[in-house]
Amino acid sequence: MALQWTDSLDIAISLDEAHPEVDPTQINFVDLMDWVMALPDFADHKARCGEKILEAIQAAWIEERED
């Protein structure tokens, strides 16, 4: 399954698995975008990403970490 920017929960789960040492409340959006784009299953265009999408991914990652 190819991940798109709108798959915030699936992206958050993948990021949590790929970067267990990272505190998702402390990541900046530039790094977050780069890490999402580096995920093996990610297949979307950088131009489709915006601040609201990154906020949704970060929020989902924080929630995933708290569970």
PyRosetta script that sets phi, psi and omega in degrees:
from pyrosetta import init, pose_from_sequence

init()
pose = pose_from_sequence("MALQWTDSLDIAISLDEAHPEVDPTQINFVDLMDWVMALPDFADHKARCGEKILEAIQAAWIEERED")
pose.set_psi(1, 123.3)
pose.set_omega(1, 178.5)
pose.set_phi(2, -82.2)
pose.set_psi(2, 131.4)
pose.set_omega(2, 179.2)
pose.set_phi(3, -83.9)
pose.set_psi(3, 141.3)
pose.set_omega(3, 175.6)
pose.set_phi(4, -117.1)
pose.set_psi(4, 166.0)
pose.set_omega(4, 179.8)
pose.set_phi(5, -55.9)
pose.set_psi(5, -31.2)
pose.set_omega(5, -176.9)
pose.set_phi(6, -77.9)
pose.set_psi(6, -6.4)
pose.set_omega(6, 180.0)
pose.set_phi(7, -88.8)
pose.set_psi(7, 56.7)
pose.set_omega(7, -170.6)
pose.set_phi(8, -59.8)
pose.set_psi(8, -41.4)
pose.set_omega(8, -179.5)
pose.set_phi(9, -66.6)
pose.set_psi(9, -46.1)
pose.set_omega(9, 178.8)
pose.set_phi(10, -63.1)
pose.set_psi(10, -38.4)
pose.set_omega(10, 176.7)
pose.set_phi(11, -64.6)
pose.set_psi(11, -43.6)
pose.set_omega(11, 179.8)
pose.set_phi(12, -60.4)
pose.set_psi(12, -41.9)
pose.set_omega(12, 178.4)
pose.set_phi(13, -63.0)
pose.set_psi(13, -44.3)
pose.set_omega(13, 178.8)
pose.set_phi(14, -63.6)
pose.set_psi(14, -41.0)
pose.set_omega(14, 178.3)
pose.set_phi(15, -65.6)
pose.set_psi(15, -39.3)
pose.set_omega(15, 179.4)
pose.set_phi(16, -63.6)
pose.set_psi(16, -38.0)
pose.set_omega(16, 177.6)
pose.set_phi(17, -71.4)
pose.set_psi(17, -37.3)
pose.set_omega(17, -177.3)
pose.set_phi(18, -78.9)
pose.set_psi(18, -27.1)
pose.set_omega(18, -175.3)
pose.set_phi(19, -134.2)
pose.set_psi(19, 63.5)
pose.set_omega(19, -176.6)
pose.set_phi(20, -65.4)
pose.set_psi(20, -19.8)
pose.set_omega(20, -177.9)
pose.set_phi(21, -85.0)
pose.set_psi(21, -8.1)
pose.set_omega(21, -174.7)
pose.set_phi(22, -91.0)
pose.set_psi(22, 136.7)
pose.set_omega(22, 172.8)
pose.set_phi(23, -86.6)
pose.set_psi(23, 110.8)
pose.set_omega(23, -175.1)
pose.set_phi(24, -64.4)
pose.set_psi(24, -14.4)
pose.set_omega(24, 177.1)
pose.set_phi(25, -79.1)
pose.set_psi(25, -13.1)
pose.set_omega(25, -175.1)
pose.set_phi(26, -107.5)
pose.set_psi(26, -0.1)
pose.set_omega(26, -176.4)
pose.set_phi(27, -82.8)
pose.set_psi(27, 140.7)
pose.set_omega(27, 176.2)
pose.set_phi(28, -89.2)
pose.set_psi(28, 160.0)
pose.set_omega(28, -172.7)
pose.set_phi(29, -68.1)
pose.set_psi(29, -27.5)
pose.set_omega(29, 177.6)
pose.set_phi(30, -64.9)
pose.set_psi(30, -48.5)
pose.set_omega(30, 178.2)
pose.set_phi(31, -64.6)
pose.set_psi(31, -42.0)
pose.set_omega(31, -179.4)
pose.set_phi(32, -58.8)
pose.set_psi(32, -46.3)
pose.set_omega(32, 178.8)
pose.set_phi(33, -60.7)
pose.set_psi(33, -44.3)
pose.set_omega(33, 179.8)
pose.set_phi(34, -62.0)
pose.set_psi(34, -43.1)
pose.set_omega(34, -178.8)
pose.set_phi(35, -66.8)
pose.set_psi(35, -39.3)
pose.set_omega(35, 177.5)
pose.set_phi(36, -62.3)
pose.set_psi(36, -47.6)
pose.set_omega(36, -178.0)
pose.set_phi(37, -65.5)
pose.set_psi(37, -22.5)
pose.set_omega(37, 179.3)
pose.set_phi(38, -85.2)
pose.set_psi(38, -9.5)
pose.set_omega(38, 178.5)
pose.set_phi(39, -61.9)
pose.set_psi(39, 137.3)
pose.set_omega(39, -176.0)
pose.set_phi(40, -60.2)
pose.set_psi(40, -31.7)
pose.set_omega(40, -177.1)
pose.set_phi(41, -93.8)
pose.set_psi(41, 3.9)
pose.set_omega(41, -176.6)
pose.set_phi(42, -82.8)
pose.set_psi(42, 131.5)
pose.set_omega(42, -178.3)
pose.set_phi(43, -145.9)
pose.set_psi(43, 69.5)
pose.set_omega(43, 176.3)
pose.set_phi(44, -142.0)
pose.set_psi(44, 169.4)
pose.set_omega(44, -175.5)
pose.set_phi(45, -92.3)
pose.set_psi(45, 141.1)
pose.set_omega(45, 179.7)
pose.set_phi(46, -56.6)
pose.set_psi(46, -36.6)
pose.set_omega(46, -177.0)
pose.set_phi(47, -63.8)
pose.set_psi(47, -19.9)
pose.set_omega(47, -179.7)
pose.set_phi(48, -84.3)
pose.set_psi(48, -2.9)
pose.set_omega(48, -178.0)
pose.set_phi(49, -94.5)
pose.set_psi(49, 144.6)
pose.set_omega(49, 175.8)
pose.set_phi(50, -145.1)
pose.set_psi(50, 178.9)
pose.set_omega(50, -176.9)
pose.set_phi(51, -60.4)
pose.set_psi(51, -40.4)
pose.set_omega(51, -179.4)
pose.set_phi(52, -64.0)
pose.set_psi(52, -38.1)
pose.set_omega(52, 178.5)
pose.set_phi(53, -66.1)
pose.set_psi(53, -45.0)
pose.set_omega(53, 179.1)
pose.set_phi(54, -64.4)
pose.set_psi(54, -37.5)
pose.set_omega(54, 176.2)
pose.set_phi(55, -62.2)
pose.set_psi(55, -42.0)
pose.set_omega(55, 179.5)
pose.set_phi(56, -64.8)
pose.set_psi(56, -40.7)
pose.set_omega(56, 178.4)
pose.set_phi(57, -65.3)
pose.set_psi(57, -45.2)
pose.set_omega(57, 179.6)
pose.set_phi(58, -62.4)
pose.set_psi(58, -43.6)
pose.set_omega(58, 179.2)
pose.set_phi(59, -62.3)
pose.set_psi(59, -41.9)
pose.set_omega(59, 178.7)
pose.set_phi(60, -65.2)
pose.set_psi(60, -38.2)
pose.set_omega(60, 178.9)
pose.set_phi(61, -66.0)
pose.set_psi(61, -43.4)
pose.set_omega(61, 178.4)
pose.set_phi(62, -61.6)
pose.set_psi(62, -45.1)
pose.set_omega(62, 179.5)
pose.set_phi(63, -63.8)
pose.set_psi(63, -41.4)
pose.set_omega(63, 179.2)
pose.set_phi(64, -62.1)
pose.set_psi(64, -40.8)
pose.set_omega(64, -179.5)
pose.set_phi(65, -66.9)
pose.set_psi(65, -34.8)
pose.set_omega(65, -179.3)
pose.set_phi(66, -73.7)
pose.set_psi(66, -22.4)
pose.set_omega(66, -179.1)
pose.set_phi(67, -72.7)
pose.dump_pdb("model.pdb")
